[in-house]
């Protein structure tokens, strides 16, 4: 049975001001909460799935959930943890990117029924702020607060530019909370600064204390987030077969976090291959349904596991996939051509580009007959 304590504990990094205070409020009445998703890409990814699952848990407890699409904040671009400014996008690009978002998450959160999740767009209010309004927002923050953030300090050391519009992002995201007057905002644990900006502005404009809940991040062995920026993403628009294969290709070290953040199961006490199959099945089931999940598992077992004995040829890993394939193909240009034509699979997943970092144990299929194991 889903409980408040479970929702406020499972996969949760931090709750401010206190977990106890939020639990008490939830016991008193139904709360309003949201998480924002900037449409900087046509597909949400597995990192977003963590927050979407958390929204679904609050919805099942009967609380009022808002799915905010940041079609204004996305034009600015969240600078958090970025080593350089994001490329500026137009509102038209935002609208094109967000077209499929509801379809991508409809199996996880419910947009119908007695307690439907509400979709809102922050362009509707942020685009109406005057310059005087923005100046007023800025009076609640200092340059020191902004510049002390680690990634800005790193840019200063490297003599990389920090643009003024990047300082506007937490102000705009923060104003979302003030405009909606919510009880709670959810975000990844790298978003706490932005969530606290919203707490500051909601207190200033609505005299209301907002709670902030951050979830743990699904990070790879280097500490990098699984996402589109780092190039190791699992998109919600990927086919069931691709999602299953990509989960199977994750490092074994990600299994504990994977089960905690992407399922309601405890990690089974079994060997990693079996555990990853269970994780992959659960993830695909949530996104594409149970029938597609079982079909994807069957496809993986038939096309990957049964071919394992054929990976007899071994090759020393290079820095990335293209250089590794070039050892077999004879040249970088031929390797590039093969990858571009979709003729190269890594661990059962078709490679989209040659920048994939190679690791010992990876299995590379080139064409229909060449099976290589990386050493």
N, C-alpha and C positions, 0 to 999 in steps of 0.2 A: 504493500500500500504506500502510495506517495505521501510523504509528510513534509511539513515546513522545514524541519531540521535537515532532512535529506536534501531538499532543494537548496538550502543555505550552506550546505557542507560539500556535497559532491561536486568536484571539479572547481571549487571556489578558492581563489587565492586570498581575497581580502574583502571585508565589508566595513565601510565607514559610515557614520561614526562607530557603531557597534553592531555585531550580529544580534546581540540580545535585544537591542532597541528595535531592529527591523522585525525580528520574530514577534515581539510584543505588539507592534503595529499591525502585523498580518493577522494576529489573533483577535484584534479588535474590530477590524473591518477589511473589506477588499481594497487592495491598493492599486494604483495605476503605475505602470512601469513601461520602459522602452529600451530598445537598443537601436542604434543607427547603423546603416550600411550605405557607404558611398558607392555609387555605381561607376567606378573607374574601369570596370571590365564587364563584358556581357554575361559573365558567369560568376556566381558566388562559388566559394571553394570550401574545402574541408575545415579550414580555420574558422570560417563563418558558422559552420555547422555546430560548433561548440556553443556559441551564443544563441543560435536558433533553438537548439535543444533546451537550453535553459529557459528561454521564453516559453517554450511548449510546456515545461514543468509548471511554471507559474500559471499558465492558462488552465491547466488541468486542476489546479487548486482553486480555480474560480476567480483569479485576479484579472484586472483589465490590462491587456497587453497591447502595446503599440509597436508596429513594425515601421520604423522611420527610414525612409529612403532619402539619403543626403544628396539630392540633385543640385543643391546650392553649394554645400560644403565640399562636394566632390570636385567642383570647378576650382576651388582653392587648392585642395590636396592636403591631406594630413601629413605634416612634416615629421611626425613621431618616428624616431629611429632611422631617419633617412640621412644618408651621407651627402645628398645634394637635393635641391628643390625638385619637386615633382613637376612633370610636364603639365602645363595648364590645359585643361579641357573645356570645351564649350558646353552650353546647356543642351544644345542639340545632340552632342555626343552622349551626355548624361541620359537623355531621354531614350536614345537608341539602346544604350547599354542596359537600362533597367527593365526593358520590355518583358524579359523572361523571368524576372525575379520571383514573382508570385507562383508561377508554374514550378520553379525549382524547389520551393519550400512547402508546397501545398500538402505533401504527404507527412510533414513534420509538425507544422502548426495549422490550426483550423481557422479558416476565414469565414466559416458559416456556423450555424447552430445558435444556441442560446447565449454563448459568450465568445463571439467571434473576435479574432485578432483584427485590429484596425490598421490600415496602411495610410500613412501620411507622408507628405513631401515637404522638406524644409525650404524649398524655393518659394513656397506659398507665402511664407512670412519673412524670410531673410531678404528676399528681393525687394521688399517694401520698406526696409529700413532706410532712413535718410542718413546723410553724412553726419548730421548732428547726433542721430541715434548711435551711430558707430563710435563717435567720439565719446559719448556718454558711457558706452560699454567699456571703452578702453580705460576710463578713469578708475576702474575696479582692479586693475592689474599694473604691475611695474615691469620695467625693462629687465630688472634683475631676475624676476620670476621667470621670465621667458628665456633669457640668455644663459641661465644656470643649468638648463636641461643638458644632459650629457652629450646628446648628438650635436647640439649647437657648439658646445665646447670643443668637440672633436673637429668640427668644420673650421672653427677659429684656428686651431692648431695647424690644420692643413691649408690655411689661407683660402678656404672655399667660401663663396658668398652666402650670406643669409639674407633673404629678401623680406621686406616689410610685410608683404601680404601673407607670409607664413605665420607671422604673429597673430594674424586675424583668425586663423583656423580655430584655436580654442575658444576665442570670443564667440564665433558664430555657432560652434557646436554647443557651447555653454548656453547661448541664448535659446537653443531648442528647449532645454529644460525649463527655462523661465517662461517661455511662451506657452508650453503645455502644462506647466505647474504639476509635474509628476511627483510621485512619492519615491521613485527608484529609477536609477539608470544602470544598465548593465554594459560591460565592455571587457575586452581582454586586459590582462594585467599591465600591458604597456600603455593603456589608455587612462590610467588614474589621473594624470594631470588634467586631461580634457574633462573627465567626469567631475573633478573638483572645481574646475572653472564653471561648470554648470551649477554646482552647489552654491558657489559664491553668487552667481547672478540670480539664481532663483530666490535666494535669501534676500538679495537687494531689491528685486522687482516684485516679488510676491510674498515676502516675509514667510517663506516656507522652507523647512529643512529637508533637503533631498538626501536620500541614502544612495551610496555608491557601492556597487558590487562588481568586483573584477574576477574573471575566470582565469584559470591556468591556461597557458599556451601550449600548443602541440609543437614542440621544437625538435629539430634534428640533433644528432650528436654534437654538432658544432655550437649549438645554442641558437641557431637561426630559426625563425618561425617558418612553419610549413605554409607557403603562400606564393602568390604570383610574383612578388618582387624577388624572392630567392630562387624561383625557377623550379621548385620541387612540389608544386601544387597538385592537389587532386580536385578537379573541378566538379561541381554538382551537375554540370551538363555533360560530363564524360559518360561514355556508354557503361552499362553494368560490367562488361568484360574488362574495360580499361580501369575502372575504379577498383575492381577486385584485384587485378594484376598489380596496380600501383600500391595497394595496401600490402599485398604479399611481398613487394619489393622494399618495404620500409625496414630499417634496421631493427633487430630484435630488441634493442634497448628502448625502443618507442612503445613496446607492448603495454607496460603498466599505464602510461599516460593515455595511450589509445583506448584502452578499455574504460578508464575512468572518465574520459572526456567525451567519448563517442558512443558509449553504450551505457546500459544500466546493469551490466553484468560485472562480476568480479573476474579477474583474469584467471582462466582455468589453470590448474596445476598439471600442465602437459608440456611436451616439447614445443619449441617456438613455431615450427611449421604448422602444427595443428592449431595452436593458439591463434596464429595469424589468419588461418582459414576461418576460424570462428569470428574473429574481428572483422574480416573482410565481408563475410556473409551478413553480419549485423549492420554494417555501414551501408552496403548496397541495398539491403532490405528497407532501410529507412528512406533512402533516396528514390529507389525505383520499384520497390515492392518485393514481396516474398518470392513470387514466381520468377522474376528476373534475377533475384539474388541466387537462387538455387541453380538456375541455368548458367549464371556466370561462374559459379563454383565448378559445375560440371565441365564447362569450357576450359577453365584453367587446368583442371586435372587431366583433361584429354590432350590439350595442346602444349602444356608445359611440363607437368610431372612425368608423363609417359615418354616424353622426348629427352628426359634428363640423361639417360645413358648415352645419347648421341653426342653429348658435349665432350668429345674426347680430345679435340684439339685445344691446346692451351696457348695463351698469349699474355705477355706482360702488359699491365695497365699503363696507359699514358695519362696525361693530365685530364683529358676529356674523351668523350665517345668518338668524336671525329678522328682524333689522332690514333686512337686505339683501332678503329676500323681501317684506317689507312694502312696499317701494317699488313692487313689481309688483302685489301683492295689494291694496294700498290702505290697509291698517291692520295694526297689530301683532297684533290679535286674529285677523284672517283668516289672517295668516302662521302664527300659532301653531296654528290649526286645520288648515291644510294640512300642516304638518310632523307634527302628531299623527296625522293620517290616513295618513301614509306617502306623501304625494303629492309630496314634494320629494326629488330626488336631487342629490348633489354629486359631481362627477367620476365618475358612474356608480354611486355607492353611496347607497342609501337613507339619508336623514338621520333619526336617532332623536330628536334634540332640536335646539333652536335656538341652542345655545351654541357651535357650531362657529365657530372664527375664520376669517374670509374672507381670501383672498389673491388678488392679481392673477393672472389666468389661470384661476381656478377656473371650472368650467362647471356651471351650475345648471339642472336640469330641473324645471319646476313643472307638475304635471299631465301630460297627454299631448302638449300642443301648444306649450308655452312653453319656449324654450331661450334661456338668458341666459348671456353671458360676462361675468365680473367684470373690471373695469378698476381 
